[in-house]
Amino acid sequence: MRIAGSGAAFPSDIDPNEVALDNETVWPVFLGEGWRAELKRRGWRADHANDAWGVRRRHVWRRPAAPGSSHAEALALAAARSAIDRAGWTARELQAIVVATSTPPHISSSLAARLAGALETDAAAFDVRAGGASGLAALSQAALLVSNGVERVLVVAVESVPEFLEPDDIKNRLLFSCAAGALAIGAAPGEQCGLVASRAGRVQATGQAFTIPGSLPPQADQRYTFQDADPAYLESLGEAWGLSIEALCEISRGSIDYFLPYAVTRGQLERAHELSGFEVTLALDSLRENGCTGCANLVLQVHALLESSELLSAQTLGLVTVGGGVSWQAIVWRI
């Protein structure tokens, strides 16, 4: 199997009035006219996001979605169309669509099915939910489908985390972005490319997760926005992170041309380098230019690599990710 085409979408691709906010332009948008005084009160430099996490700009929606639509769906559709076009396919030729997200516009309905409807295709469509690990989980499912005779599968990973944050949660609003990435996966009989190996697992998490509190259905007195994780939960994430990298080193036998770890913060990526010995340049670039894009991150990294001039044929990618829950996954893929 091979990646026949890829695509990416950010708010500015949907609405030309939306622009990526860098570490100079973001403050008046997030804090208003008194932003300088607020930075002084917090003891932050204007370049705080770069100091803390290695983020220099992020993509956020400043305007509400049009009635009857959603930002996540619009991003997913734009990325999907780009990947299909680059593959030289039509939407009607798709046989399956796998969508990954942890910020769905509707709790109880399939974003993949809505995307299939927007693309006007009758392809089988389903969602994958594994927190930040959803993008790799979707890629694994696509590989499984192709290995069992499905010839053309579209993988889409999309997040709109900032819309799930409180307005005064400046820290996370500086870190997280809205984005979608898509990969068109096609059968390639006789070619030595595609999924080489995969391993996934989980750890028993303790503490308060970075997730939406409260039970469903929603109650009037509950807030349905993300909250900060506590140290115990962050320790669980760290354990899963170590397991994912250990698994990648085992299944790749140390032979990787490009290491693509899920990019959340610069410190986390530096830890990935320490544990694996692999360079994390592509992930650092993604984090710097796009912020943390959740489960879309690894699909976006693969897209950026495919778009670069340095990628050669028969190159091996090593991808690792951790998602809330806590789940982890490692994949070796040959281009």
C-alpha distance (Angstrom), angle and dihedral (degrees) to the residues before:
residue distance angle dihedral
M1 . . .
R2 3.77 . .
I3 3.78 140.9 .
A4 3.79 101.0 -106.4
G5 3.80 95.8 -178.7
S6 3.79 143.0 -7.9
G7 3.77 138.3 -160.2
A8 3.79 143.3 -177.4
A9 3.79 135.0 -159.7
F10 3.80 134.6 -166.8
P11 3.82 130.0 178.4
S12 3.83 91.5 -92.2
D13 3.82 88.6 60.0
I14 3.80 89.2 59.5
D15 3.80 100.7 37.8
P16 3.83 119.6 22.4
N17 3.82 88.6 -153.1
E18 3.80 89.7 66.0
V19 3.80 113.9 85.5
A20 3.78 133.3 -177.6
L21 3.80 108.9 -99.7
D22 3.80 114.0 -133.3
N23 3.79 125.1 -162.6
E24 3.80 91.5 -86.4
T25 3.80 101.0 45.1
V26 3.80 97.6 39.3
W27 3.81 98.9 73.8
P28 3.82 101.5 67.7
V29 3.82 88.5 47.4
F30 3.80 95.0 50.4
L31 3.82 101.5 31.8
G32 3.80 106.3 21.5
E33 3.78 127.3 -140.1
G34 3.80 93.4 -30.0
W35 3.79 93.8 59.6
R36 3.81 95.7 117.3
A37 3.80 92.0 55.6
E38 3.81 90.9 46.3
L39 3.81 91.7 51.5
K40 3.79 89.4 50.9
R41 3.80 90.8 49.8
R42 3.79 90.8 51.9
G43 3.79 93.3 44.0
W44 3.80 91.7 -123.5
R45 3.78 131.0 142.5
A46 3.80 118.0 -133.7
D47 3.82 86.1 -107.9
H48 3.81 91.6 55.2
A49 3.82 95.6 128.6
N50 3.80 90.5 57.1
D51 3.81 91.8 45.0
A52 3.81 92.8 50.5
W53 3.81 104.8 35.0
G54 3.82 111.6 0.2
V55 3.84 94.2 -103.2
R56 3.81 119.2 141.8
R57 3.77 100.2 168.9
R58 3.81 141.2 6.8
H59 3.81 138.1 -165.1
V60 3.80 115.4 -124.8
W61 3.78 135.4 160.8
R62 3.79 113.4 -113.8
R63 3.79 94.2 178.5
P64 3.81 127.4 58.7
A65 3.77 120.4 -108.4
A66 3.78 116.9 -95.2
P67 3.83 115.3 -95.5
G68 3.79 111.5 -80.6
S69 3.81 93.7 16.7
S70 3.80 137.8 83.5
H71 3.77 133.8 -143.7
A72 3.81 93.1 -129.1
E73 3.78 92.0 53.8
A74 3.81 92.2 47.8
L75 3.82 91.6 51.1
A76 3.80 92.7 46.3
L77 3.81 91.4 50.2
A78 3.81 93.8 49.8
A79 3.81 93.3 48.7
A80 3.81 91.4 44.7
R81 3.80 93.7 52.2
S82 3.80 90.8 48.7
A83 3.81 93.1 52.0
I84 3.81 93.0 45.9
D85 3.81 92.0 49.2
R86 3.82 92.6 48.2
A87 3.80 89.4 50.7
G88 3.81 90.4 52.9
W89 3.80 90.4 -122.4
T90 3.78 133.4 127.2
A91 3.79 122.5 -130.1
R92 3.80 90.3 -116.7
E93 3.81 89.3 61.6
L94 3.82 91.8 61.1
Q95 3.77 115.0 108.0
A96 3.81 98.2 -173.3
I97 3.80 139.6 14.0
V98 3.80 121.6 -159.8
V99 3.81 116.9 -169.9
A100 3.80 125.5 -167.0
T101 3.81 123.7 -163.0
S102 3.78 141.4 138.5
T103 3.82 92.8 -164.8
P104 3.83 104.0 56.3
P105 3.79 118.3 177.5
H106 3.82 89.7 -133.9
I107 3.80 125.0 35.4
S108 3.78 99.3 -152.3
S109 3.80 105.0 33.5
S110 3.79 134.3 69.8
L111 3.78 117.4 -99.2
A112 3.82 87.8 -166.0
A113 3.79 90.8 58.3
R114 3.81 91.5 49.2
L115 3.80 89.1 49.3
A116 3.80 91.2 50.0
G117 3.79 88.8 51.7
A118 3.81 91.9 50.7
L119 3.81 89.4 49.8
E120 3.82 89.8 48.1
T121 3.78 93.8 -127.8
D122 3.80 131.3 134.5
A123 3.81 92.5 -146.5
A124 3.79 117.5 139.1
A125 3.80 106.9 -96.1
F126 3.80 133.4 -166.8
D127 3.80 141.0 156.2
V128 3.80 129.1 -120.7
R129 3.80 119.9 -149.9
A130 3.82 119.6 -167.6
G131 3.80 103.2 128.2
G132 3.78 112.6 -116.7
A133 3.81 89.1 -11.3
S134 3.82 91.7 63.7
G135 3.81 95.1 97.2
L136 3.80 93.6 58.8
A137 3.80 91.0 40.6
A138 3.82 88.7 55.6
L139 3.81 90.9 48.8
S140 3.81 89.7 50.9
Q141 3.80 90.9 51.0
A142 3.79 90.8 49.4
A143 3.80 90.4 51.6
L144 3.79 89.9 50.0
L145 3.80 90.8 51.9
V146 3.81 93.3 49.1
S147 3.80 92.1 47.1
N148 3.80 87.2 56.0
G149 3.78 97.1 52.8
V150 3.80 105.7 -81.5
E151 3.81 104.2 132.9
R152 3.81 104.5 -165.4
V153 3.81 124.7 31.9
L154 3.77 129.4 169.6
V155 3.82 118.9 -149.2
V156 3.81 117.3 -163.7
A157 3.81 125.8 -179.0
V158 3.80 117.1 -172.3
E159 3.79 136.6 171.5
S160 3.79 135.1 -178.9
V161 3.81 98.9 177.6
P162 3.84 97.6 153.1
E163 3.80 89.5 65.8
F164 3.81 88.0 60.9
L165 3.82 94.7 54.1
E166 3.79 130.1 92.9
P167 3.83 113.3 -107.1
D168 3.82 90.9 -119.0
D169 3.83 93.8 49.4
I170 3.80 90.8 101.0
K171 3.79 95.3 160.9
N172 3.80 95.1 60.5
R173 3.80 93.1 36.7
L174 3.80 87.9 59.1
L175 3.80 91.6 50.2
F176 3.81 106.7 40.7
S177 3.81 128.4 68.5
C178 3.79 141.5 -171.5
A179 3.80 115.3 -116.4
A180 3.79 146.6 133.7
G181 3.78 132.5 -150.0
A182 3.80 129.0 -170.5
L183 3.80 136.8 -166.0
A184 3.80 126.5 -166.0
I185 3.81 106.2 -147.0
G186 3.79 116.5 -163.6
A187 3.79 136.6 -179.1
A188 3.81 112.7 -100.9
P189 3.82 108.5 -177.2
G190 3.79 113.2 -157.1
E191 3.81 95.1 11.8
Q192 3.81 118.8 119.0
C193 3.79 96.0 -133.2
G194 3.78 140.4 98.8
L195 3.78 133.3 55.1
V196 3.80 111.6 6.0
A197 3.80 100.7 172.4
S198 3.78 140.5 -16.3
R199 3.76 136.7 -170.1
A200 3.80 130.9 180.0
G201 3.78 137.9 177.9
R202 3.77 146.4 145.9
V203 3.78 142.5 -126.9
Q204 3.78 129.2 -142.4
A205 3.79 104.0 -104.1
T206 3.79 124.1 -149.0
G207 3.78 131.3 -171.6
Q208 3.79 130.6 30.4
A209 3.78 114.5 -29.8
F210 3.78 127.0 -141.9
T211 3.76 91.8 -109.7
I212 3.76 143.4 100.5
P213 3.81 110.7 -68.6
G214 3.75 124.8 -141.5
S215 3.76 134.4 53.9
L216 3.78 130.3 -88.7
P217 2.92 137.1 -70.9
P218 3.84 92.3 49.7
Q219 3.77 118.2 -108.8
A220 3.79 123.2 -145.0
D221 3.82 93.3 -116.4
Q222 3.83 95.9 50.1
R223 3.79 127.1 93.3
Y224 3.78 115.3 -138.2
T225 3.77 100.3 -158.3
F226 3.78 130.2 106.5
Q227 3.79 120.2 -87.0
D228 3.80 133.1 -156.9
A229 3.79 119.5 -89.6
D230 3.79 118.8 -121.7
P231 3.85 125.9 -128.3
A232 3.81 93.7 -94.8
Y233 3.78 92.4 56.1
L234 3.80 92.4 44.3
E235 3.80 87.5 54.3
S236 3.82 89.0 54.8
L237 3.79 89.7 51.2
G238 3.79 89.6 50.1
E239 3.80 90.9 52.2
A240 3.81 91.1 51.0
W241 3.80 90.5 47.0
G242 3.78 90.9 55.3
L243 3.81 91.7 48.2
S244 3.80 92.6 50.9
I245 3.80 92.8 52.4
E246 3.79 92.4 44.1
A247 3.81 89.1 52.2
L248 3.81 92.1 48.8
C249 3.80 91.7 51.9
E250 3.81 89.5 51.2
I251 3.80 98.6 47.5
S252 3.82 94.1 40.8
R253 3.81 94.1 43.9
G254 3.78 86.8 -140.4
S255 3.81 93.6 -64.3
I256 3.81 106.0 125.2
D257 3.79 129.1 136.5
Y258 3.81 96.3 -169.5
F259 3.80 126.5 24.2
L260 3.81 113.6 -154.4
P261 3.82 112.1 -175.7
Y262 3.80 122.1 177.0
A263 3.82 104.9 -91.8
V264 3.79 115.9 -137.1
T265 3.81 103.8 136.9
R266 3.79 136.8 -4.0
G267 3.80 90.8 -116.4
Q268 3.81 91.6 54.7
L269 3.81 90.6 50.1
E270 3.79 91.9 48.8
R271 3.80 87.3 53.3
A272 3.82 89.1 52.0
H273 3.81 89.0 54.2
E274 3.81 91.3 49.6
L275 3.80 92.6 50.2
S276 3.80 97.7 43.7
G277 3.79 107.3 25.2
F278 3.83 88.6 -133.9
E279 3.80 122.5 127.5
V280 3.81 116.6 -106.6
T281 3.81 99.3 -161.6
L282 3.81 97.0 125.1
A283 3.79 92.5 49.7
L284 3.80 92.1 48.2
D285 3.81 89.9 50.7
S286 3.81 91.0 50.7
L287 3.80 92.3 48.8
R288 3.79 92.9 46.9
E289 3.80 95.4 49.8
N290 3.82 101.9 33.5
G291 3.79 108.5 21.6
C292 3.80 118.7 -136.4
T293 3.81 107.5 -28.9
G294 3.81 97.9 -177.4
C295 3.79 118.0 -141.9
A296 3.82 90.2 -6.5
N297 3.80 91.0 65.5
L298 3.80 100.8 87.7
V299 3.80 93.3 43.7
L300 3.80 87.8 51.5
Q301 3.80 90.7 49.7
V302 3.80 91.1 51.6
H303 3.82 89.7 48.4
A304 3.82 91.6 50.4
L305 3.80 90.6 49.3
L306 3.80 92.2 49.4
E307 3.80 89.0 50.3
S308 3.81 93.0 50.7
S309 3.78 123.1 94.8
E310 3.80 94.1 -133.8
L311 3.82 98.0 68.6
L312 3.79 114.2 105.3
S313 3.79 129.8 -168.8
A314 3.80 119.7 -89.9
Q315 3.79 92.1 31.3
T316 3.80 120.4 150.7
L317 3.80 122.2 -135.2
G318 3.80 124.0 -159.3
L319 3.82 114.2 -159.2
V320 3.80 127.6 -175.4
T321 3.77 132.0 176.8
V322 3.79 143.6 167.7
G323 3.78 125.4 -151.7
G324 3.78 135.4 -167.5
G325 3.75 112.4 -85.9
V326 3.08 83.5 52.4
S327 3.82 107.4 -88.1
W328 3.79 130.5 148.0
Q329 3.78 136.2 -170.0
A330 3.81 138.9 -172.8
I331 3.80 125.3 -164.5
V332 3.79 135.0 -177.0
W333 3.81 112.6 -156.7
R334 3.80 128.5 179.6
I335 3.81 117.6 -147.7
